[in-house]
Amino acid sequence: ERAAFELVKKAALAGNLVGQSETGWRLCKGIGCEENIQEGLSWHKKAAESGRAYDQGLLAYAYLYRHLSLEQDFDEAFKWARLSATQGEELGQFVLGECYRYGYGVAKDRNLAIEWLKKSANQGYVRAQAELAEVFYEGEDGGNRDFLEAGRWASLAADAGHPIELPPKFRLPRVT
């Protein structure tokens, strides 16, 4: 792992975007090197700023969910998600869908939320599938619930191993 880290860091220093991304990932996880989240983030940001969709999606996720020691910043999450999503990156599409669903960094828009979540889900991103199940189960303002669509997405997510749990207000009481 140490030798692999040295190789990817050499590629990163030469300006290779995949090398920058891999160096960032290894530093954040401490794989083949000392863990250094701040330095790892700087490599991810470098790759993202150069247009690498994967790293843009990773930053979007990190800003939205306070991951990798980043402060929550909805505007940054939306910015990076949009850049990533429009390049077809599933994580960026998921985060962009979440931003539209909840109004994080942008006005709420259920239709755009569903559109972006579907793009991510159709690529196999399980969290997007689970999120779509919830969106269709909840409906819009308590109406327009689509149980067939909710069930379809929930089944896909469950088949992939995602433990879907309905929000408390939608759980049915147990029958004994």
MIFIMI-38911 format. One line per 2 residues: number of its first residue (from 0); their letters; for each residue z, x, y of N, C-alpha, C, O, CB. Coordinates in Angstrom, 2 decimals, always signed. Glycine has a CB too. Layout:
NUM	A	Z,X,Y,Z,X,Y,Z,X,Y,Z,X,Y,Z,X,Y | ...
END
This chain:
0	ER	+0.00,+0.82,-1.20,+0.00,+0.00,+0.00,+0.00,+0.87,+1.26,-0.62,+0.53,+2.27,+1.21,-0.94,+0.00 | +0.70,+1.98,+1.17,+0.74,+2.88,+2.33,-0.65,+3.42,+2.65,-1.06,+3.47,+3.81,+1.72,+4.04,+2.08
2	AA	-1.37,+3.83,+1.61,-2.72,+4.35,+1.79,-3.65,+3.26,+2.33,-4.50,+3.52,+3.19,-3.28,+4.92,+0.46 | -3.48,+2.05,+1.83,-4.30,+0.92,+2.32,-4.02,+0.66,+3.79,-4.94,+0.40,+4.57,-4.04,-0.35,+1.48
4	FE	-2.75,+0.72,+4.16,-2.39,+0.51,+5.56,-3.06,+1.57,+6.45,-3.61,+1.26,+7.50,-0.87,+0.55,+5.74 | -3.00,+2.81,+6.01,-3.60,+3.89,+6.79,-5.11,+3.68,+6.96,-5.65,+3.95,+8.03,-3.34,+5.25,+6.12
6	LV	-5.77,+3.19,+5.93,-7.21,+2.95,+6.00,-7.54,+1.80,+6.96,-8.46,+1.91,+7.77,-7.75,+2.63,+4.61 | -6.80,+0.72,+6.86,-7.12,-0.41,+7.76,-6.75,-0.07,+9.20,-7.42,-0.52,+10.13,-6.37,-1.69,+7.31
8	KK	-5.71,+0.70,+9.39,-5.36,+1.09,+10.75,-6.44,+2.01,+11.34,-6.75,+1.93,+12.53,-3.98,+1.79,+10.77 | -6.99,+2.87,+10.51,-8.09,+3.73,+10.96,-9.28,+2.87,+11.39,-9.91,+3.13,+12.41,-8.50,+4.73,+9.83
10	AA	-9.58,+1.85,+10.60,-10.67,+0.93,+10.95,-10.34,+0.17,+12.23,-11.21,-0.03,+13.08,-10.94,-0.07,+9.79 | -9.08,-0.24,+12.38,-8.66,-0.97,+13.57,-8.82,-0.10,+14.82,-9.33,-0.57,+15.84,-7.19,-1.42,+13.44
12	LA	-8.40,+1.12,+14.72,-8.51,+2.04,+15.86,-9.96,+2.32,+16.24,-10.27,+2.64,+17.38,-7.80,+3.36,+15.55 | -10.86,+2.19,+15.25,-12.29,+2.39,+15.51,-12.94,+1.12,+16.06,-14.14,+1.11,+16.34,-13.00,+2.82,+14.22
14	GN	-12.15,+0.05,+16.23,-12.67,-1.18,+16.81,-13.13,-2.24,+15.83,-13.69,-3.26,+16.23,-13.79,-0.85,+17.68 | -12.91,-2.01,+14.54,-13.29,-2.98,+13.52,-12.36,-4.20,+13.58,-11.14,-4.05,+13.45,-13.26,-2.34,+12.11
16	LV	-12.93,-5.39,+13.77,-12.11,-6.60,+13.94,-11.33,-6.96,+12.67,-10.17,-7.37,+12.76,-12.99,-7.77,+14.33 | -11.95,-6.81,+11.52,-11.24,-7.09,+10.27,-10.10,-6.08,+10.10,-9.01,-6.45,+9.66,-12.20,-7.04,+9.04
18	GQ	-10.35,-4.84,+10.45,-9.30,-3.83,+10.39,-8.15,-4.14,+11.33,-6.99,-3.94,+10.99,-9.87,-2.47,+10.72 | -8.48,-4.64,+12.52,-7.43,-5.02,+13.48,-6.60,-6.18,+12.93,-5.37,-6.17,+13.02,-8.05,-5.41,+14.83
20	SE	-7.28,-7.15,+12.37,-6.59,-8.30,+11.81,-5.69,-7.90,+10.64,-4.53,-8.30,+10.57,-7.60,-9.35,+11.35 | -6.24,-7.11,+9.74,-5.48,-6.66,+8.57,-4.31,-5.77,+8.98,-3.24,-5.86,+8.40,-6.39,-5.90,+7.60
22	TG	-4.51,-4.93,+9.98,-3.41,-4.09,+10.48,-2.31,-4.99,+11.04,-1.12,-4.76,+10.78,-3.93,-3.10,+11.56 | -2.70,-5.99,+11.81,-1.72,-6.93,+12.35,-0.94,-7.62,+11.26,+0.29,-7.72,+11.33,-2.41,-7.96,+13.21
24	WR	-1.65,-8.11,+10.25,-0.99,-8.82,+9.14,-0.01,-7.91,+8.42,+1.12,-8.30,+8.14,-2.04,-9.36,+8.16 | -0.45,-6.69,+8.11,+0.41,-5.75,+7.38,+1.64,-5.36,+8.20,+2.74,-5.23,+7.66,-0.38,-4.49,+6.99
26	LC	+1.46,-5.18,+9.50,+2.61,-4.84,+10.35,+3.59,-6.02,+10.43,+4.80,-5.82,+10.37,+2.13,-4.45,+11.76 | +3.07,-7.22,+10.55,+3.95,-8.40,+10.63,+4.73,-8.62,+9.34,+5.85,-9.11,+9.37,+3.13,-9.65,+10.95
28	KG	+4.14,-8.25,+8.21,+4.79,-8.44,+6.91,+5.49,-7.19,+6.38,+6.25,-7.27,+5.42,+3.76,-8.90,+5.90 | +5.23,-6.04,+7.00,+5.82,-4.80,+6.52,+5.20,-4.34,+5.21,+5.90,-3.83,+4.34,+7.32,-4.97,+6.35
30	IG	+3.90,-4.51,+5.06,+3.21,-4.12,+3.83,+2.55,-2.76,+4.04,+1.59,-2.63,+4.80,+2.15,-5.20,+3.41 | +3.09,-1.76,+3.36,+2.58,-0.40,+3.48,+3.05,+0.31,+4.73,+2.57,+1.41,+5.04,+1.09,-0.42,+3.46
32	CE	+3.98,-0.30,+5.45,+4.47,+0.25,+6.71,+5.80,-0.42,+7.05,+6.22,-1.36,+6.37,+3.43,+0.06,+7.87 | +6.43,+0.07,+8.09,+7.63,-0.60,+8.60,+7.21,-1.92,+9.25,+6.19,-1.97,+9.94,+8.39,+0.31,+9.63
34	EN	+7.98,-2.96,+9.03,+7.68,-4.23,+9.68,+7.83,-4.07,+11.18,+8.84,-3.56,+11.67,+8.60,-5.36,+9.15 | +6.82,-4.52,+11.91,+6.86,-4.47,+13.37,+6.03,-5.64,+13.89,+4.83,-5.52,+14.12,+6.30,-3.09,+13.92
36	IQ	+6.69,-6.77,+14.06,+6.00,-8.00,+14.43,+5.31,-7.88,+15.79,+4.18,-8.35,+15.95,+6.98,-9.17,+14.45 | +5.95,-7.25,+16.74,+5.33,-7.13,+18.07,+4.05,-6.31,+18.03,+3.05,-6.68,+18.63,+6.32,-6.49,+19.05
38	EG	+4.08,-5.20,+17.31,+2.86,-4.39,+17.19,+1.79,-5.15,+16.39,+0.61,-5.09,+16.70,+3.18,-3.02,+16.51 | +2.24,-5.85,+15.35,+1.31,-6.65,+14.56,+0.63,-7.72,+15.40,-0.58,-7.93,+15.30,+2.04,-7.30,+13.39
40	LS	+1.42,-8.39,+16.23,+0.85,-9.40,+17.13,-0.15,-8.80,+18.10,-1.16,-9.42,+18.42,+1.97,-10.10,+17.91 | +0.12,-7.60,+18.55,-0.81,-6.98,+19.50,-2.17,-6.73,+18.83,-3.20,-6.85,+19.48,-0.22,-5.64,+20.04
42	WH	-2.16,-6.39,+17.54,-3.43,-6.21,+16.82,-4.13,-7.55,+16.60,-5.35,-7.65,+16.74,-3.19,-5.51,+15.47 | -3.35,-8.58,+16.27,-3.94,-9.92,+16.11,-4.55,-10.39,+17.44,-5.64,-10.96,+17.46,-2.87,-10.93,+15.62
44	KK	-3.84,-10.15,+18.55,-4.35,-10.55,+19.86,-5.63,-9.79,+20.21,-6.56,-10.36,+20.78,-3.29,-10.33,+20.94 | -5.66,-8.52,+19.87,-6.84,-7.71,+20.15,-8.06,-8.29,+19.41,-9.13,-8.43,+19.99,-6.61,-6.23,+19.73
46	AA	-7.87,-8.62,+18.14,-8.97,-9.20,+17.35,-9.34,-10.59,+17.89,-10.52,-10.93,+17.96,-8.57,-9.30,+15.86 | -8.34,-11.38,+18.26,-8.60,-12.72,+18.80,-9.36,-12.65,+20.11,-10.31,-13.41,+20.33,-7.28,-13.48,+19.00
48	ES	-8.95,-11.75,+20.98,-9.63,-11.60,+22.27,-11.07,-11.11,+22.11,-11.91,-11.33,+22.98,-8.85,-10.63,+23.15 | -11.34,-10.44,+21.00,-12.71,-9.99,+20.71,-13.52,-11.07,+20.01,-14.69,-10.86,+19.69,-12.68,-8.72,+19.85
50	GR	-12.91,-12.24,+19.77,-13.65,-13.37,+19.23,-13.45,-13.67,+17.76,-14.13,-14.53,+17.22,-15.06,-13.16,+19.45 | -12.53,-12.98,+17.09,-12.32,-13.25,+15.66,-11.58,-14.57,+15.48,-10.43,-14.72,+15.89,-11.52,-12.09,+15.00
52	AY	-12.26,-15.53,+14.87,-11.76,-16.90,+14.72,-10.46,-16.97,+13.93,-9.56,-17.74,+14.28,-12.80,-17.77,+14.05 | -10.34,-16.17,+12.87,-9.13,-16.20,+12.06,-7.90,-15.87,+12.92,-6.89,-16.57,+12.85,-9.24,-15.20,+10.89
54	DQ	-8.00,-14.82,+13.70,-6.86,-14.40,+14.52,-6.59,-15.38,+15.66,-5.44,-15.57,+16.05,-7.11,-13.00,+15.10 | -7.63,-16.01,+16.18,-7.45,-17.05,+17.18,-6.66,-18.22,+16.58,-5.75,-18.75,+17.21,-8.82,-17.54,+17.73
56	GL	-7.01,-18.61,+15.36,-6.29,-19.68,+14.67,-4.85,-19.30,+14.39,-3.94,-20.12,+14.52,-6.99,-20.04,+13.38 | -4.65,-18.06,+13.99,-3.30,-17.58,+13.72,-2.44,-17.63,+14.98,-1.29,-18.05,+14.93,-3.34,-16.16,+13.16
58	LA	-3.00,-17.19,+16.11,-2.26,-17.25,+17.38,-1.99,-18.70,+17.78,-0.90,-19.01,+18.26,-3.03,-16.53,+18.49 | -2.97,-19.57,+17.59,-2.76,-20.99,+17.91,-1.59,-21.54,+17.12,-0.71,-22.21,+17.68,-4.04,-21.81,+17.61
60	YA	-1.57,-21.26,+15.82,-0.49,-21.72,+14.95,+0.85,-21.13,+15.40,+1.86,-21.83,+15.47,-0.79,-21.33,+13.49 | +0.83,-19.84,+15.70,+2.08,-19.16,+16.10,+2.63,-19.72,+17.40,+3.84,-19.90,+17.53,+1.84,-17.66,+16.24
62	YL	+1.76,-20.01,+18.36,+2.24,-20.59,+19.63,+2.71,-22.03,+19.44,+3.66,-22.45,+20.10,+1.13,-20.54,+20.68 | +2.07,-22.77,+18.57,+2.47,-24.16,+18.37,+3.80,-24.27,+17.64,+4.65,-25.08,+18.00,+1.39,-24.91,+17.61
64	YR	+3.97,-23.45,+16.59,+5.14,-23.58,+15.72,+6.17,-22.47,+15.89,+7.04,-22.30,+15.04,+4.69,-23.60,+14.30 | +6.09,-21.71,+17.00,+7.05,-20.62,+17.26,+7.13,-19.67,+16.08,+8.22,-19.33,+15.61,+8.43,-21.19,+17.57
66	HL	+5.98,-19.26,+15.61,+5.88,-18.37,+14.47,+5.71,-16.93,+14.97,+5.21,-16.71,+16.08,+4.69,-18.78,+13.54 | +6.10,-15.97,+14.19,+5.98,-14.55,+14.53,+6.66,-14.20,+15.86,+6.15,-13.39,+16.63,+4.52,-14.17,+14.60
68	SL	+7.79,-14.81,+16.11,+8.62,-14.53,+17.28,+7.98,-14.94,+18.61,+8.47,-14.53,+19.67,+8.93,-13.07,+17.33 | +6.92,-15.73,+18.58,+6.32,-16.18,+19.84,+7.06,-17.41,+20.35,+7.50,-18.26,+19.58,+4.82,-16.50,+19.65
70	EQ	+7.17,-17.49,+21.66,+7.74,-18.69,+22.28,+6.72,-19.82,+22.15,+5.51,-19.58,+22.20,+8.11,-18.43,+23.78 | +7.20,-21.03,+21.99,+6.30,-22.17,+21.91,+5.59,-22.35,+23.24,+6.21,-22.40,+24.30,+7.07,-23.46,+21.53
72	DF	+4.27,-22.43,+23.17,+3.46,-22.56,+24.37,+2.25,-23.43,+24.01,+1.28,-22.94,+23.42,+3.02,-21.16,+24.92 | +2.32,-24.71,+24.36,+1.28,-25.66,+23.98,-0.07,-25.33,+24.61,-1.11,-25.52,+23.99,+1.68,-27.06,+24.37
74	DE	-0.06,-24.83,+25.83,-1.33,-24.48,+26.47,-2.01,-23.33,+25.74,-3.22,-23.37,+25.51,-1.09,-24.11,+27.94 | -1.24,-22.32,+25.37,-1.81,-21.20,+24.61,-2.26,-21.66,+23.22,-3.31,-21.24,+22.74,-0.78,-20.07,+24.48
76	AF	-1.46,-22.51,+22.59,-1.84,-23.02,+21.27,-3.18,-23.75,+21.35,-4.06,-23.54,+20.53,-0.74,-23.97,+20.71 | -3.32,-24.62,+22.35,-4.57,-25.37,+22.51,-5.74,-24.43,+22.80,-6.82,-24.59,+22.24,-4.43,-26.41,+23.63
78	KW	-5.53,-23.46,+23.68,-6.59,-22.53,+24.05,-7.12,-21.79,+22.83,-8.33,-21.76,+22.58,-6.09,-21.53,+25.10 | -6.21,-21.19,+22.06,-6.63,-20.42,+20.90,-7.19,-21.32,+19.80,-8.13,-20.94,+19.11,-5.47,-19.60,+20.36
80	AR	-6.60,-22.50,+19.64,-7.09,-23.43,+18.61,-8.52,-23.85,+18.90,-9.36,-23.90,+17.99,-6.18,-24.67,+18.52 | -8.81,-24.15,+20.14,-10.16,-24.58,+20.52,-11.17,-23.48,+20.24,-12.25,-23.73,+19.71,-10.20,-24.99,+22.01
82	LS	-10.82,-22.25,+20.61,-11.72,-21.12,+20.37,-11.97,-20.93,+18.87,-13.10,-20.70,+18.44,-11.14,-19.84,+20.98 | -10.92,-21.02,+18.09,-11.03,-20.83,+16.65,-11.76,-22.00,+15.98,-12.66,-21.79,+15.17,-9.64,-20.67,+16.04
84	AT	-11.36,-23.21,+16.34,-11.91,-24.41,+15.70,-13.41,-24.54,+15.90,-14.14,-24.91,+14.98,-11.22,-25.65,+16.23 | -13.88,-24.22,+17.09,-15.31,-24.36,+17.36,-16.15,-23.33,+16.60,-17.37,-23.44,+16.55,-15.57,-24.24,+18.85
86	QG	-15.48,-22.33,+16.02,-16.17,-21.37,+15.16,-16.05,-21.75,+13.68,-16.53,-21.03,+12.81,-15.61,-19.97,+15.39 | -15.40,-22.89,+13.41,-15.30,-23.38,+12.03,-14.10,-22.90,+11.26,-14.05,-23.07,+10.04,-16.50,-23.00,+11.31
88	EE	-13.12,-22.31,+11.92,-11.93,-21.78,+11.24,-10.96,-22.93,+10.94,-10.55,-23.65,+11.85,-11.24,-20.69,+12.10 | -10.60,-23.09,+9.68,-9.79,-24.23,+9.25,-8.40,-24.28,+9.89,-7.92,-25.37,+10.20,-9.64,-24.19,+7.76
90	LG	-7.75,-23.15,+10.08,-6.42,-23.15,+10.70,-6.53,-23.57,+12.16,-5.71,-24.36,+12.65,-5.76,-21.76,+10.58 | -7.52,-23.06,+12.86,-7.74,-23.47,+14.25,-8.05,-24.95,+14.35,-7.59,-25.62,+15.27,-8.88,-22.66,+14.86
92	QF	-8.84,-25.46,+13.41,-9.16,-26.89,+13.41,-7.91,-27.72,+13.18,-7.72,-28.76,+13.82,-10.21,-27.21,+12.32 | -7.05,-27.28,+12.27,-5.79,-27.98,+12.01,-4.93,-28.02,+13.27,-4.45,-29.08,+13.65,-5.03,-27.31,+10.87
94	VL	-4.73,-26.87,+13.90,-3.89,-26.81,+15.10,-4.50,-27.64,+16.22,-3.78,-28.31,+16.95,-3.69,-25.35,+15.55 | -5.82,-27.60,+16.38,-6.46,-28.40,+17.42,-6.24,-29.89,+17.14,-5.99,-30.66,+18.06,-7.97,-28.08,+17.50
96	GE	-6.34,-30.28,+15.88,-6.04,-31.67,+15.51,-4.62,-32.06,+15.86,-4.37,-33.15,+16.37,-6.28,-31.89,+14.03 | -3.68,-31.17,+15.59,-2.27,-31.42,+15.94,-2.09,-31.54,+17.45,-1.34,-32.39,+17.93,-1.38,-30.31,+15.38
98	CY	-2.77,-30.67,+18.19,-2.68,-30.74,+19.65,-3.16,-32.08,+20.17,-2.50,-32.69,+21.02,-3.49,-29.61,+20.29 | -4.28,-32.54,+19.67,-4.79,-33.85,+20.09,-3.90,-34.99,+19.59,-3.72,-35.98,+20.30,-6.22,-34.06,+19.59
100	RY	-3.36,-34.85,+18.42,-2.51,-35.93,+17.88,-1.25,-36.15,+18.71,-0.86,-37.28,+18.98,-2.12,-35.61,+16.43 | -0.62,-35.06,+19.11,+0.67,-35.17,+19.79,+0.60,-34.91,+21.30,+1.61,-35.04,+21.99,+1.63,-34.22,+19.17
102	GY	-0.57,-34.55,+21.80,-0.70,-34.27,+23.22,-0.13,-32.92,+23.61,+0.45,-32.78,+24.69,-0.02,-35.34,+24.01 | -0.29,-31.93,+22.75,+0.21,-30.59,+23.03,-0.87,-29.79,+23.76,-1.86,-29.38,+23.15,+0.63,-29.87,+21.72
104	GV	-0.69,-29.57,+25.06,-1.64,-28.80,+25.84,-2.89,-29.56,+26.23,-3.80,-28.99,+26.85,-2.03,-27.59,+25.09 | -2.95,-30.83,+25.87,-4.13,-31.67,+26.12,-3.67,-33.13,+26.02,-2.62,-33.42,+25.44,-5.30,-31.36,+25.09
106	AK	-4.46,-34.04,+26.58,-4.11,-35.46,+26.47,-4.23,-35.91,+25.01,-5.13,-35.47,+24.29,-5.02,-36.33,+27.40 | -3.33,-36.80,+24.60,-3.41,-37.35,+23.25,-4.75,-38.04,+23.05,-5.26,-38.73,+23.94,-2.24,-38.34,+23.00
108	DR	-5.32,-37.84,+21.86,-6.57,-38.51,+21.53,-6.63,-38.63,+20.01,-6.96,-37.67,+19.31,-7.83,-37.73,+22.09 | -6.30,-39.80,+19.51,-6.23,-40.02,+18.05,-7.57,-39.74,+17.38,-7.61,-39.12,+16.31,-5.78,-41.46,+17.75
110	NL	-8.66,-40.18,+17.99,-9.97,-39.98,+17.37,-10.33,-38.50,+17.26,-10.84,-38.06,+16.23,-11.05,-40.71,+18.17 | -10.06,-37.73,+18.31,-10.33,-36.29,+18.24,-9.37,-35.61,+17.27,-9.75,-34.66,+16.58,-10.21,-35.65,+19.64
112	AI	-8.14,-36.08,+17.21,-7.18,-35.53,+16.25,-7.72,-35.71,+14.84,-7.74,-34.77,+14.05,-5.79,-36.20,+16.39 | -8.16,-36.91,+14.52,-8.69,-37.19,+13.19,-9.94,-36.36,+12.92,-10.11,-35.82,+11.83,-9.01,-38.69,+13.03
114	EW	-10.81,-36.26,+13.90,-12.05,-35.49,+13.74,-11.74,-34.03,+13.37,-12.33,-33.50,+12.42,-12.88,-35.53,+15.03 | -10.84,-33.39,+14.11,-10.53,-31.98,+13.84,-9.72,-31.80,+12.57,-9.93,-30.84,+11.83,-9.78,-31.37,+15.01
116	LK	-8.80,-32.71,+12.31,-8.04,-32.62,+11.07,-8.95,-32.79,+9.85,-8.77,-32.12,+8.84,-6.92,-33.68,+11.04 | -9.93,-33.67,+9.96,-10.88,-33.85,+8.84,-11.71,-32.60,+8.62,-11.98,-32.23,+7.47,-11.80,-35.05,+9.11
118	KS	-12.13,-31.95,+9.70,-12.91,-30.71,+9.54,-12.09,-29.68,+8.77,-12.61,-29.01,+7.89,-13.33,-30.14,+10.92 | -10.83,-29.57,+9.10,-9.95,-28.63,+8.42,-9.70,-29.07,+6.97,-9.79,-28.27,+6.04,-8.61,-28.49,+9.17
120	AN	-9.38,-30.34,+6.81,-9.08,-30.88,+5.48,-10.27,-30.76,+4.54,-10.11,-30.47,+3.36,-8.65,-32.34,+5.59 | -11.47,-30.99,+5.06,-12.67,-30.91,+4.22,-12.97,-29.48,+3.78,-13.74,-29.27,+2.84,-13.86,-31.47,+4.98
122	QG	-12.37,-28.51,+4.43,-12.48,-27.12,+3.99,-11.39,-26.77,+2.98,-11.32,-25.65,+2.47,-12.40,-26.16,+5.20 | -10.53,-27.76,+2.69,-9.48,-27.56,+1.70,-8.13,-27.18,+2.27,-7.23,-26.82,+1.51,-9.89,-26.53,+0.76
124	YV	-7.96,-27.25,+3.60,-6.67,-26.89,+4.17,-5.68,-28.02,+3.88,-5.79,-29.11,+4.44,-6.78,-26.63,+5.71 | -4.73,-27.75,+3.01,-3.84,-28.76,+2.45,-2.96,-29.42,+3.52,-2.73,-30.62,+3.46,-2.98,-28.15,+1.38
126	RA	-2.47,-28.66,+4.47,-1.61,-29.26,+5.51,-2.39,-30.28,+6.33,-1.83,-31.28,+6.77,-1.04,-28.18,+6.44 | -3.68,-30.04,+6.54,-4.51,-31.00,+7.26,-4.69,-32.26,+6.43,-4.68,-33.37,+6.96,-5.89,-30.39,+7.62
128	QA	-4.85,-32.11,+5.13,-4.97,-33.27,+4.24,-3.70,-34.11,+4.30,-3.76,-35.33,+4.39,-5.25,-32.82,+2.79 | -2.55,-33.45,+4.24,-1.26,-34.16,+4.30,-1.09,-34.83,+5.66,-0.57,-35.95,+5.74,-0.10,-33.19,+4.04
130	EL	-1.50,-34.16,+6.70,-1.38,-34.72,+8.06,-2.26,-35.96,+8.20,-1.84,-36.95,+8.79,-1.77,-33.66,+9.13 | -3.47,-35.91,+7.65,-4.36,-37.08,+7.69,-3.76,-38.25,+6.92,-3.87,-39.40,+7.35,-5.74,-36.73,+7.12
132	AE	-3.12,-37.96,+5.80,-2.46,-39.04,+5.04,-1.43,-39.73,+5.93,-1.33,-40.96,+5.93,-1.78,-38.48,+3.77 | -0.68,-38.95,+6.68,+0.33,-39.52,+7.57,-0.32,-40.29,+8.72,+0.14,-41.38,+9.07,+1.23,-38.42,+8.13
134	VF	-1.37,-39.73,+9.30,-2.06,-40.39,+10.42,-2.56,-41.77,+10.00,-2.35,-42.76,+10.71,-3.25,-39.52,+10.92 | -3.21,-41.84,+8.85,-3.76,-43.12,+8.40,-2.67,-44.08,+7.91,-2.82,-45.29,+8.02,-4.77,-42.90,+7.30
136	YE	-1.59,-43.53,+7.36,-0.49,-44.37,+6.91,+0.23,-45.00,+8.10,+0.58,-46.18,+8.07,+0.50,-43.55,+6.06 | +0.45,-44.22,+9.15,+1.14,-44.72,+10.33,+0.27,-45.67,+11.14,+0.78,-46.61,+11.75,+1.57,-43.56,+11.21
138	GE	-1.03,-45.44,+11.15,-1.92,-46.26,+11.96,-1.80,-45.89,+13.43,-1.25,-44.85,+13.79,-1.60,-47.74,+11.77 | -2.31,-46.76,+14.24,-2.32,-46.54,+15.69,-1.37,-47.53,+16.33,-1.60,-48.74,+16.28,-3.75,-46.66,+16.28
140	DG	-0.31,-47.02,+16.94,+0.70,-47.87,+17.57,+1.21,-48.93,+16.61,+1.44,-50.08,+16.99,+0.13,-48.54,+18.82 | +1.40,-48.53,+15.35,+1.93,-49.44,+14.34,+0.89,-50.36,+13.73,+1.20,-51.08,+12.78,+3.01,-50.26,+14.94
142	GN	-0.34,-50.36,+14.24,-1.41,-51.20,+13.69,-2.53,-50.35,+13.16,-2.46,-49.12,+13.18,-1.95,-52.17,+14.75 | -3.56,-50.99,+12.67,-4.73,-50.29,+12.14,-4.37,-49.28,+11.06,-4.95,-48.20,+11.00,-5.47,-49.59,+13.25
144	RD	-3.42,-49.63,+10.23,-3.06,-48.72,+9.14,-4.13,-48.81,+8.07,-4.64,-49.89,+7.77,-1.65,-49.07,+8.56 | -4.48,-47.68,+7.49,-5.52,-47.62,+6.47,-4.93,-46.96,+5.23,-4.94,-45.74,+5.07,-6.79,-46.83,+6.98
146	FL	-4.40,-47.82,+4.35,-3.70,-47.31,+3.18,-4.64,-46.62,+2.19,-4.23,-45.67,+1.52,-2.98,-48.44,+2.49 | -5.87,-47.09,+2.09,-6.82,-46.44,+1.18,-7.13,-45.02,+1.64,-7.12,-44.08,+0.84,-8.13,-47.26,+1.09
148	EA	-7.39,-44.88,+2.93,-7.68,-43.55,+3.47,-6.43,-42.66,+3.38,-6.53,-41.48,+3.06,-8.17,-43.65,+4.94 | -5.26,-43.23,+3.67,-4.01,-42.47,+3.56,-3.81,-42.00,+2.13,-3.45,-40.85,+1.88,-2.80,-43.33,+4.02
150	GR	-4.04,-42.89,+1.19,-3.86,-42.54,-0.22,-4.84,-41.47,-0.68,-4.49,-40.59,-1.46,-4.02,-43.76,-1.08 | -6.07,-41.56,-0.19,-7.08,-40.56,-0.57,-6.67,-39.16,-0.12,-6.72,-38.21,-0.89,-8.45,-40.93,+0.03
152	WA	-6.25,-39.06,+1.15,-5.84,-37.75,+1.66,-4.54,-37.28,+1.03,-4.38,-36.09,+0.75,-5.69,-37.80,+3.19 | -3.62,-38.21,+0.79,-2.35,-37.83,+0.14,-2.61,-37.32,-1.27,-1.98,-36.36,-1.71,-1.38,-39.04,+0.10
154	SL	-3.53,-37.94,-1.99,-3.86,-37.49,-3.35,-4.46,-36.10,-3.34,-4.11,-35.26,-4.17,-4.82,-38.47,-4.02 | -5.37,-35.85,-2.40,-5.96,-34.52,-2.31,-4.88,-33.46,-2.03,-4.86,-32.40,-2.65,-7.04,-34.48,-1.21
156	AA	-4.00,-33.78,-1.09,-2.94,-32.82,-0.76,-1.99,-32.64,-1.93,-1.58,-31.51,-2.23,-2.17,-33.29,+0.48 | -1.63,-33.73,-2.58,-0.70,-33.64,-3.71,-1.33,-32.86,-4.87,-0.67,-32.05,-5.51,-0.29,-35.04,-4.18
158	DA	-2.61,-33.11,-5.13,-3.30,-32.38,-6.20,-3.31,-30.88,-5.94,-3.34,-30.08,-6.87,-4.73,-32.89,-6.35 | -3.29,-30.51,-4.66,-3.27,-29.09,-4.29,-1.84,-28.53,-4.23,-1.64,-27.36,-3.94,-3.95,-28.89,-2.94
160	GH	-0.85,-29.39,-4.52,+0.52,-28.91,-4.58,+1.37,-29.16,-3.35,+2.50,-28.68,-3.29,+0.52,-27.49,-4.86 | +0.85,-29.89,-2.36,+1.64,-30.16,-1.15,+2.64,-31.28,-1.41,+2.26,-32.34,-1.89,+0.71,-30.53,+0.05
162	PI	+3.91,-31.05,-1.11,+4.93,-32.09,-1.32,+4.95,-33.07,-0.15,+5.68,-32.86,+0.82,+6.33,-31.45,-1.51 | +4.18,-34.11,-0.23,+4.11,-35.08,+0.86,+5.34,-35.96,+0.84,+5.73,-36.48,-0.21,+2.82,-35.94,+0.77
164	EL	+5.94,-36.11,+2.01,+7.08,-37.01,+2.15,+6.83,-37.87,+3.37,+6.56,-37.37,+4.46,+8.43,-36.22,+2.27 | +6.94,-39.16,+3.16,+6.71,-40.07,+4.28,+7.86,-40.03,+5.26,+9.01,-39.79,+4.88,+6.52,-41.50,+3.77
166	PP	+7.55,-40.25,+6.53,+8.63,-40.33,+7.52,+9.59,-41.46,+7.15,+9.17,-42.44,+6.53,+8.04,-40.55,+8.95 | +10.87,-41.35,+7.51,+11.87,-42.35,+7.10,+11.48,-43.79,+7.44,+11.79,-44.70,+6.67,+13.18,-42.04,+7.74
168	KF	+10.83,-44.01,+8.58,+10.52,-45.39,+8.96,+9.48,-46.04,+8.05,+9.30,-47.26,+8.09,+10.02,-45.43,+10.39 | +8.78,-45.23,+7.21,+7.77,-45.78,+6.33,+8.17,-45.79,+4.87,+7.40,-46.24,+4.02,+6.50,-45.03,+6.50
170	RL	+9.34,-45.28,+4.56,+9.78,-45.25,+3.16,+10.20,-46.65,+2.73,+10.86,-47.38,+3.46,+10.94,-44.25,+2.97 | +9.80,-46.99,+1.53,+10.19,-48.27,+0.98,+11.56,-48.14,+0.34,+11.89,-47.08,-0.20,+9.15,-48.78,-0.05
172	PR	+12.38,-49.21,+0.39,+13.69,-49.12,-0.25,+13.51,-49.03,-1.77,+12.55,-49.57,-2.33,+14.56,-50.34,+0.13 | +14.44,-48.35,-2.41,+14.38,-48.23,-3.88,+14.75,-49.57,-4.51,+15.66,-50.26,-4.07,+15.34,-47.10,-4.39
174	VT	+14.01,-49.90,-5.55,+14.29,-51.11,-6.29,+15.08,-50.71,-7.53,+14.65,-49.83,-8.28,+12.96,-51.88,-6.67 | +16.23,-51.34,-7.75,+17.05,-50.99,-8.92,+17.13,-52.12,-9.90,+17.77,-52.00,-10.94,+18.45,-50.59,-8.51
END
